[in-house]
């Protein structure tokens, strides 16, 4: 399942974080990072998914 989340996080970072954490603070942080720049959103999403 982590492989699917990683692929989703690369395509749409907030969705990957949502699948891992739900509508918590990390989701909103990722939305903000993705709006500011796509790459920071991907890095944050991958970090959230891999750390668990």
N, C-alpha and C positions, 0 to 999 in steps of 0.2 A: 504494500500500500504506500510505503514511503516513496517508491519510484514514481508512482502516479502523482503524488503530491509535489514532488520535485519538478516534474514535467509541467504540471499546472502552474507552479510558482514561476517558472520561466516564461510561460505564455501570459499569465495574468496573476501577478504577485499577490494582490489582496485576496483573491480566491484561495490561493494556497495557504495563506495565513488563516483565513476563515475556517478552512477545513481542519486545520490543526488546533486552533485556539478558540474559535467562535468569535462572538462580537465583543471581545475584550479590548484592552488598551493597545495591544500589539496590532490588532486589525486596523485601528484608526491611525496609529503611527505609520503603518504600511501604506495606507491610503494617501497620507500626506507625503511620504517619501516618493511614492509612485507619481504623484502629481508634480513634485519638484524635479524629478528625474527618474526615468524608467530603470536605470541601472541600480541606483540606491534601493529602489523598491524590490528588485530581484535579490540583491545581496541580503537585505533584511529578511525577506521571505525564506530564502534558503537557510539563513542562520537559525530562524525560528524552527524550521522543519528538522534540520540536522541535529540541533541541540537536544532533542527529545529522543 
